[in-house]
Amino acid sequence: MNTQQQNYEQITAALQRDNILASAAEIQGLFCGMLGGGMPLESQDWVDAVADFVNQGEPLTKEIVQLLTELYNETCQQLLESDFSFALCLPDDAAPINERGQALLEWVQGFMLGFGLHQDDLTNCSDDVKEALEDFADIARMDEQMAEGEEFEQALFEVVEYVRVSAMLCFNELGKSPEEQQSQPKTVH
């Protein structure tokens, strides 16, 4: 079981204990969408966004903030790595296929929400990013049950991989690394 699968189980269980109706997949998707939409890496905007969207605006418990901070930091580190080590926070491959498929839908929905919070002008985006966002919108609307079997496992694997690579594409094109943020002039009002 990789770190993201352990994170998925641990964080989702903690969220359920706090009666928060979200999964670790949805929250990591929200993080990636915010980062891919241009939120600075060191920003803590995600804390309020998570509280607003998954906890009815109520503050998150210290345990949840700590778990999500670890997930956020790990996600940022993976997105910055040049070795494509970024992994989606999804259930273990041994989980039922429909549970993994549902988590992927939640991840994509979280991404779309987070992206929309930080990027509302797609005119300067590449065609690849625009196409990925259109595909994400289609994926987020999928709700068919999948049958068990190698064919469906392969299809789910391919969609997960497409989502993973597309999220990295958005981050690489629109995200802001610490170096980029420092090179941008500060505006004074």
C-alpha positions in Angstrom: 0.0 0.0 0.0 1.6 3.3 -1.0 1.5 6.5 1.1 -1.4 8.0 -0.8 -3.5 4.8 -0.2 -2.7 5.0 3.5 -3.5 8.7 3.5 -6.8 7.9 1.8 -7.9 5.4 4.5 -6.6 7.4 7.4 -8.0 10.8 6.3 -11.3 9.5 5.1 -11.8 7.7 8.4 -11.0 10.9 10.4 -13.4 13.0 8.2 -16.2 10.4 8.9 -15.5 10.6 12.6 -16.0 14.4 12.4 -19.2 13.9 10.4 -17.6 15.6 7.3 -19.1 14.2 4.2 -16.0 14.2 2.0 -13.2 11.8 1.2 -9.5 12.3 1.1 -9.8 12.0 -2.7 -12.1 14.9 -3.0 -9.9 17.0 -0.7 -6.7 16.2 -2.6 -8.6 17.0 -5.8 -9.6 20.4 -4.4 -5.9 21.0 -3.4 -4.7 20.1 -6.9 -7.4 22.2 -8.6 -6.5 25.2 -6.5 -2.8 24.7 -7.1 -3.3 24.0 -10.8 -5.5 27.1 -11.1 -2.6 29.3 -9.8 -2.9 29.3 -6.0 0.6 29.9 -4.5 2.1 26.8 -2.9 2.6 28.5 0.5 -0.9 29.8 0.6 -3.2 28.6 3.3 -6.4 29.5 1.4 -7.2 25.8 1.3 -8.0 25.7 5.0 -11.0 28.0 4.6 -12.0 26.5 1.3 -12.1 23.0 2.8 -14.1 24.3 5.8 -16.5 26.2 3.5 -17.1 23.3 1.1 -17.1 20.2 3.3 -17.8 21.5 6.8 -20.5 24.1 6.2 -18.1 26.9 7.0 -17.3 25.5 10.5 -13.7 25.4 11.6 -11.9 22.1 11.1 -10.6 20.2 14.2 -6.9 20.3 14.9 -6.6 16.6 14.0 -8.2 17.2 10.6 -6.1 20.3 9.9 -3.0 18.4 10.8 -3.9 15.4 8.5 -4.8 17.7 5.7 -1.7 19.8 6.1 0.4 16.7 5.7 -1.6 15.7 2.6 -1.3 19.2 1.2 2.5 19.4 1.8 3.0 15.9 0.3 0.9 16.8 -2.7 2.8 20.0 -3.3 6.1 18.2 -3.0 5.0 15.6 -5.5 3.8 18.2 -8.0 7.2 20.0 -7.8 9.2 16.8 -8.4 10.5 16.3 -11.9 10.1 12.5 -11.7 6.3 12.4 -12.2 5.9 10.8 -8.7 2.6 12.6 -8.2 0.0 10.0 -7.0 -3.8 10.5 -6.6 -5.1 9.9 -3.1 -7.4 7.0 -3.9 -8.4 3.7 -2.2 -6.1 0.7 -2.4 -6.2 -1.4 -5.6 -7.8 -4.2 -3.6 -10.9 -2.1 -2.9 -14.0 -2.8 -5.0 -13.8 -1.2 -8.5 -16.9 0.9 -7.9 -15.4 2.3 -4.7 -12.2 3.3 -6.5 -14.3 4.7 -9.4 -16.4 6.7 -7.1 -13.3 8.1 -5.3 -11.9 9.1 -8.7 -15.1 11.0 -9.5 -14.9 12.8 -6.2 -11.3 13.6 -6.9 -12.2 15.1 -10.3 -15.1 17.0 -8.8 -12.9 18.4 -6.1 -10.3 19.4 -8.7 -12.9 21.3 -10.8 -14.1 23.2 -7.7 -10.6 24.1 -6.7 -9.6 25.1 -10.2 -12.6 27.3 -10.5 -11.8 29.1 -7.2 -8.4 30.2 -8.6 -8.8 30.3 -12.4 -11.7 31.9 -14.2 -9.9 33.0 -17.4 -9.0 30.2 -19.7 -8.1 32.4 -22.7 -4.4 32.0 -22.0 -4.5 28.3 -21.3 -3.1 25.9 -23.8 -5.4 23.7 -25.8 -4.2 20.7 -23.8 -5.3 22.3 -20.5 -8.7 23.3 -22.0 -9.2 19.8 -23.4 -8.2 18.2 -20.0 -10.8 20.5 -18.2 -13.5 19.5 -20.7 -12.6 15.8 -20.1 -12.7 16.3 -16.3 -16.2 17.8 -16.6 -17.3 14.7 -18.6 -15.6 12.4 -16.0 -17.2 14.2 -13.1 -20.7 13.5 -14.6 -20.1 9.8 -15.0 -22.2 7.6 -12.7 -22.4 4.2 -14.3 -21.5 1.2 -12.2 -18.6 -0.8 -13.4 -18.5 -4.6 -13.5 -15.6 -6.5 -12.1 -13.1 -7.8 -14.6 -9.8 -7.1 -16.3 -11.3 -4.9 -19.0 -12.9 -2.6 -16.5 -9.8 -2.6 -14.3 -7.7 -1.5 -17.3 -10.2 1.2 -18.3 -10.2 2.6 -14.7 -6.4 2.5 -14.6 -6.2 4.5 -17.9 -8.7 7.1 -16.6 -6.8 7.4 -13.3 -3.5 7.9 -15.2 -5.1 10.4 -17.6 -6.4 12.4 -14.6 -3.0 12.2 -12.9 -1.1 13.5 -15.9 -3.7 16.1 -16.7 -3.5 17.5 -13.1 0.3 17.7 -13.5 -0.2 19.5 -16.8 -2.5 22.1 -15.3 0.0 22.6 -12.4 3.0 22.9 -14.7 1.2 25.4 -16.9 -0.7 27.6 -14.4 0.6 26.7 -11.0 3.1 28.9 -9.2 6.3 27.5 -7.8 8.0 29.5 -5.0 10.7 30.7 -7.5 8.0 32.0 -9.9 6.3 33.9 -7.1 9.5 35.6 -6.0 10.3 36.7 -9.6 6.9 38.4 -10.0 6.9 42.0 -9.1 4.9 42.9 -6.0 2.2 45.4 -6.7 1.5 48.2 -4.1 -2.0 49.7 -4.0 
